Amino acid sequence: MVGGDEGIQRGARGGIISLAAFVEEHREALNADLLQTGFEVDDIGCALSWGALGAFIKHLPMTSALVREMHPEESTWATTMKTNAILADIYDVLSAINANLSAIGSGRRAKQPKPYPRPGKKDANTQHIGTAVPIEEINKLFRREE
């Protein structure tokens, strides 16, 4: 995925020299991906051959750190979060359609369905217990004033 036109293929634009430049340019992201395999960038040329590195880079999944760094917009489409967001949107649309179809037969207005819960978004019906305490009261507690 990554290595197609990037000059990482054997014999293309300098071979090891261009691959070494690529490694230095993307060192942190590549190291993050390599660490998941038990290797790190410092192993290149010793425990990890240049050819194996080229194959590794060429076949990285869209969710890898290197692909996210090089192609951030495209890599977001490969995440589970993106898939879950799309599924939640589909759920909301189908719920609205279902509510409208139910209302057609009853002659009443369609009831607005609740959207599928998303992470980080608070439900309007969430009950909050307690209130903020004014700073003066907090200061009194710590000074033991009355």
Summary of the structure (lengths in Angstrom):
residues: 146
radius of gyration: 27.3
end to end distance: 69.3
largest distance: 82.4
contacts: 310
relative contact order: 0.09
helix: 53%
strand: 1%
